[in-house]
Amino acid sequence: MVHAPKENREMKLLLKNISLPLAEFPLVIDVEIQNQVTAVFGPSGAGKTSLLDLIAGLRHPKSAFIQLGDRLLTDTATRIHVPTRHRQIGYVPQDLALFPHLSVRQNLMYGAKENRTAANSLFSYNHVTDILEIQPLTDRRVTNLSGGEKQRVALARALLASPQLLLLDEPLASLDTILKSKIIPYLARIRDEFQIPMLYVTHDWDEVQSLCAEALIMERGQFVRREAI
């Protein structure tokens, strides 16, 4: 199959004047992100997932200005809040959010239902399932998959929505060391094949070094420094 030429999908993510009250401290963020794959690194409870939820439009902040490329997603000053389904963001949460009563194929097609791109596009069903090597799984129920297989299906479902940004919330946290070593190459394939900007939440520095160009270090709801990898 001949695939469409890869697009340059690197773009700027602006997170300005972010303020979101959390249980023990506020999330306070003011940062510009330009690297293709950036880690959000920090201990559990630092506010990393809350930040992803905010970018995805799942939480409403006290104040925020969020812009992805030339698309304004949130601006509390002008009361702009683009609904989650229109943000063109793929989100893989910690629990993967797969539908257990559906087959792998049905889960994937749910992710692809908003995809209006041509059949031979970079994010076509055949291309995505080929890159993640899940074609043999498509007729199985999600409940019959291993942890690593579920992870690949969740990644494929997010990609089939043709996102402009991929949010990954500790995608390897539930896997043992052996499974992690098997999934990291698939994440690297996504990075290299789709050239899609990614925010990668983790508290494992080995994952950061394997996949990311830089790390934003978070403590108690704030970025305390950034490090090039």
N, C-alpha and C positions, 0 to 999 in steps of 0.2 A: 504493500500500500504506500502511495506517495502522500506525505503529509505536507501541510502548508508550511511555508518558511516560518521559523521561530521569530516571534516579535521580541523587541527589546522591552521587557516588562519591568525593568527597574524604574522605580518612581519614588517620589518624596512623600513621606508621611509626616504631617505636622500635628503635634499634640500640644496645644497651647492653652494656658489658663485652665488646666484641668483641676477641678475640685469635686471630690465625691466623698461624703462622709461614710466611714466604715465603722465597725463596732468599737475598735480600740484606738483608731487614729484616722485622719483623713487621707485619701489618695490625692496627692498634690504633684502634678506632672507638668513640665514645660520642656519639650524636647523636639528635635527635628531628626528624622531617621532617613538615611539615604542608601545604606548598604542593602544588598539584596537579601541577605539572611542575617538577622539581628537577634541575639539571645536576650531575653529578659530573665536575668539570673538573680536568685535570692532564696532565702529560707522560706519554708512553708509559713503562710500567714502574713507575708510581706505585702500582699495586695496585687500580685501578678495576675491572677485569674480575673479579679475585678477590673483591671485595666483592659484585658481582652474583651470582657463583656461590654465595656464602655465603647470600645472601638467598633464592636459588632452591632451596637445599637440596642443591646439587651438591657442596659441600665441607663437611667436618666440622671445626669450629674447635676450638681449645684451650679457649676459653670464649666464650659468647655468650648474649645474651637478645634475641630478635627477635620483635616483635609487630606485626601488621598490623591496624589497627582494634582489635577486641576478640578477635582470633584469635592465640593464642600459637603461633608456628611453631618456635622453637628456644629451649630453656633448658637449657644444659648442667648447671646446678646440680641440676635435677630429672630430667635425662636425657630431656627431651622433644625429639624431632626428627621433625617432620611430613615424610613423604616428599614429594619434589618433585611428583609427580603430584597430590597432594592439597592443594597450597599455594594453588591458584587464582591463580597468577602466570603471566603471559605473558612469554616471554623470547625476544628476537630477538638472537642472538649475532652476532659480527662476520662469521662465515662463512655466516650465514643458516640453515644446517643443513636446507636443502631436500633432498628425496629426488630425485636426478637421474633415476632409472628410472621415476618416476611422473609423471602429468600434473599440471597445475596444480590441477584439480579434486580429484584424489586427495590431493595435498598438503594442500589446504584441508580436506577431509573428515577427514583424520588429525587436524588440529587441533581439529575440531568433535566428535570422537567422544565426548568427555567432557561435551559441552554438553547439559544436560538442560532448558534453558529452552524456553519456548514458541516456536512458529515465527515469531510476530510480535514477538519480543523485540528489544531494542536490538542484540544481538549475533547476530541471525539471519544466515544465509548470504546472503540477498538484500540485506540492508541493508549488510553489511560489504563485499561485492563491489561494490555500487553506490557507496559512499563512496570506495573506493579505485580505482574505474573499471577493474576487471580482468575484468568479465564476458566480453569478447571473447577473453581469454587462456585460459579454463578448459580447453579441449580440447587445448592445446599442451603439449609436454614442457618441463620446466624448462630443459633444455639449449638450447632454442631461444628463450629469453628474453634480453632485454637486461639490463644491470645494474640499471637503474631498475625494470624490470618485476619482476625477482626480488625486489627490495627490497619492493615493494608486496605481492607474494604472501606473503613472510615476515611482514609486518605483519598481513595478513589472517588468516593461519593462527594467529598469536598471539591475535588478537582473538576468533576463533571459539571459543576455549576459555572465553569469558566470564570473563576474569580480573578480579581485584580490584586488581591492580597490574601495570603493564607495565614491563619492564626492557629498555632499548635500549642495546646495547653498540656505540658508534661506528657507528650505522647508515648514515652517509654517507661513511665513511672511504675506501671503495673507489671512490667516484664522482668524476668530474671536476667542475669548477665548474659547467658547464652542467647536468649531471644533478642536482647538488645543488640548484640553484635550482628544478628541477622537482619534486623529492621533498619539499622543505621545506613547500610548501603542503598536501601530503597528511598530513604529520605534524601540521600545524596543524589540519586537519580532524578527525583522530583526537582531538586535545586538546579541540576545541570540541564535537564531536558526541557523543563517548562520555563526556566528562568523567571520564576514568579517570586515577587517579594514575599518574605516570610518573617513573622515574629514568632520566635521559638522560646516558649517558657520552660524553664528547667531549673533544678538545683543540683545538676550533675555537670561538673566542669568538663569531664571527658566528652560529653555530648556537644558542649559548646565548641570545644577544640576540633571536633570531627566535622562540624557542619557550618559553623557561623563565621562571619567576617568580623563581627564585633559583639561585645556584650555590654548591656546596660545593667548595672548592678543596683538592685532595689533593696531598700531596707525601710520597713515601717511606712510604706506608701509613697516613698520618694526615691528617685534615682540619685545615688550618692556619687557615682562616677561612671565613666564609660571606658572600656578597654578594647583596643584593637587585638585581634587574634592572629 
